[in-house]
């Protein structure tokens, strides 16, 4: 009987060791979403993040699997189920929802994307003077669930009241000007600086611009320990301080990362209707 008890104890101990080893070797899933209204190549995304994922694997002592997520429904489901250990999320409303409802924690925000705003474009011959003049007019915007359109709706709610504005949605940001040029809508909304610059270069006007919202949030699942989340923040925030780090940032085509107050994001979430 004593021999049997010792065998049971050893088996349980071995099971615990194996479970710990399995967790240590289980890939950390790093989801990357770069928006739905810009042209994104998922295969290229994985390659761009290759060296950075290798760094993270060494840091956390676990292999890291980069998963490009281009569909917002898939992104929302993955965040709701905490299928992603780490996620770089372009649309602020999805990451804020994950922070407030799905047990995620903010790791960092992306430099150069903390002042993301929606511009309301109108034709050069438009008589409109302010957003209040849009009441009763049709507006064009990118994908309905894009952060640009979420910001647009919050801005119009402030200017015109809670009644939804008649809106025509198209998939891509760069398709919006066509609707304005051809009088399909009175105003077209975009957050693309390139689109706005091109619009103004052609003589078009910007009627108004929304208040800024930080986008491209790095968030971590509650399944990661506080210590691991702190390691991630230190790593990403410090990338612009070394030559190797700057190479990683160049691959990601961003300036760097910065810490940010999660509470402020929650307040913005209320304004966005999250």
N, C-alpha and C positions, 0 to 999 in steps of 0.2 A: 504493500500500500504506500509505504514511504517512497519507494522508487517511482511509483506511478505519480505521486504528488510532485516529486522533483521534475519529472518529465513534463508535467503540465505547466509548472512554473517556467521551465526553460522554453517551452513552446510559446507561452505568452510573451516572454521577454523577446524572443526572436521575432514574433509577429510585430511587436512594437518597433523594433529596430528596422525591420523591412518596411513598415509603414512610413517611418521617418525618412528612409532612403528613397522611397517612392515619391514622397512629397518633394524631397530635395531635388529629384531628377525630373519631376513633372514640369513640362514647359510652362513658363510664364507667358500668357497670351497678351500681346501688346496690340490692341486694335488702333488702326490709324484711319481717321476719316478727314478728308480734306475738302468737304463740301459736296453738294450735288449740282450746283449751278455753274461750276467751272469744269473744264475738261481735265479729267483725271485718268491716268493709266495705272490700274492696280498693280500690274507686274513691275512697273518702274518704281512704284512706291515702296514695295518690299525691298528692291535692290538699293534704293536710296537710304533705307534704314538699316542696311546689313551691318555696317561697322558699328553703328550706335547700339544695335541689339547685342552685338558681341561684347561691347563694353558693359552693358547691363547684365549680361550673363555672368561675367566675371565679378561684378559688384554684388549681385544677389546670390551667387553660387547656384544658379539654376539656368538651364537653357531658356532662351527667349524666342518665341515664335511671333513674328510680325504678321498681322492679318489686316489687309486692306479692306475696309468696309465702306462701300460706296452708296449703299442703299440705307435711307434713314429708318425705314421700318425694321430692317435687320439690326441696325445700330441700337434702336430703342429697345428691341427685344433682348439683345445681348446685354445691355446695361441693366435692364430690369431683372434679368436672371443672374447677373454678376458673372457672365461667361468670360468677361475680359478682366484680367488682373490690373492692367494699365491701359489707358486709352487717351489718345490725342484727338480731341473732338472739336471740329470746326464750328458746328452750330451751338451757340451758347445755351439756347433753351433746352437742348438735349442733355448737355453736361450739367446744367443747373438742376434739372429734374433728377438726374442721377445722384447729385450731391444731397438734395433735399429728401428724396424718397427711396433711393436704392442702396444707401450705405457706402457711397463713394466719398473720397476725400480729395480736396484740391492739392495738387503737387506744385503746379506753377502755371503761369499764363505766358503767352508768346509775345515777345517784344515786337513792336511794329504792328500788332493787331489788338492793342488795348483801346483804340479809338475808332472802332469799326462803326460806320454810320451809313444810313440810307439816304440817297439823294433823289429828290423828286424832279425829274427832267420834264421840261415843256418845250414846245416849238419856239422858234425865235419870234414868231408873230403872235404868241399867246398873250391875251389881255390879263391873265391871272396875276395877282400880286402877292397872294399868301395862300397857305393851306386851307384857310377858311373858304376860299373861292372854289375849292374842289368839290364842295358839297353838291351832290346831284350829278357829278361827272364820273366817267369811267376811268379806272386806273389800271395800268399794266405792271406786272411784277414777275420775278422769277418764281420757281417752284413754290407751291403754297406752304410747304413745311420748311422752306429755307429760312435761315436766320434773318436774311434781308426782309423777307415778307412778314416775319413775326415782328420785326422792328417797325416796319411800315404800318402794320395794323395798330400797334401801340401808339405810334405817333399820330395817326389819323383819329384814333379814339380820343386822344387829348385835345386835338384841334376841332373835331366835328361832333364828338359825342359817341355813345356806345353803338349807334346804328351801323351795321357793317356797310362798308363802301363797295359798290359794284366793281369787281376786280377781274381782270383777265390774267391768268397765269400761264407762263411759258417755262420751259425747262431751264434754259441757260440765261445768264446775265446779259450776254452780248446779243441776245435776240430781242431784248426790251426796246431799244431805240427804234427798231423797225415799226413797232406798233404806234409809236408817237409820230414818226415821220409821215406815216400813211393815215393819220387821223383815226386809227382804230381805237385809241384811247386818248384822253386829254393829257395825262401825265404818266410817265414811265418811271419806275423806281429801280434803282440799282445801288449796290454798295461797291461795285468795281471801280477803282480809281481810274483804270485804263479806259473804261467805257465812258465815264464822266469827262475825262480829259478829251477824248475823241469827240464827244458830243459838243462840248464847248468850242473846240477847234473848228467845228463846222458851223458855228453860229448859234447853236442851241443854248437854252437858258436852264439854270437850276432854280426852281421855284423855292425850295427849302431843303434843309438837311436835318436829319433826326439827331437826337442826342447820342453820344458815342456809347458803345457797348464792347467790352473785351470779348474776343472770341478765341478759338483755338486753345482750349483749356487742356492741360494735362491732369488727368484724374486717376486715382488709384482705388482699387477695391478695398473694402474693409477686411477682406481675407488677408491682405498684407499687414504685417505688424507695423506699429508706429515707428519702430526703428528703421524698418525697410522703407517706409514712406519718407522718412527724414533723409535717408541715403539717396533716394531718388531726387528729392528736391535739391540737395547739395550738388548732385551730379549735373542736373540740367541747368541750374542757375550758374554753375561754374564753367559751363562749356566755353563761354567767350573769353575765358581767362588763360587758355592754353592754345598752342598751335594745333594740336590734335583735335581739341574741342572745336576750334574754328572750322576745321575741315568737316567735322560732323554737321555743323550748322550750315555750311555751304551746301552740303548734300541735301539738307532739309529745306534749303532756300529761305531761311529765316535769320534774323539778327541775333536771337538768343532767347533766354527764358528768364522770368522774374517771379518772385514771390508776390502773392496778392491776398487780400483779405477775403476769406470765403464769405463772411457776413455781408460784405458789399455786393457780392454776386447774388446772394439770396434776396437782397433788396431789389436789385435789377430784375430778378426773376419775377417778383410780384408785378413790376411794371410791365414786363413782357407777357404776363398772364400765365406763367408756368405754375 
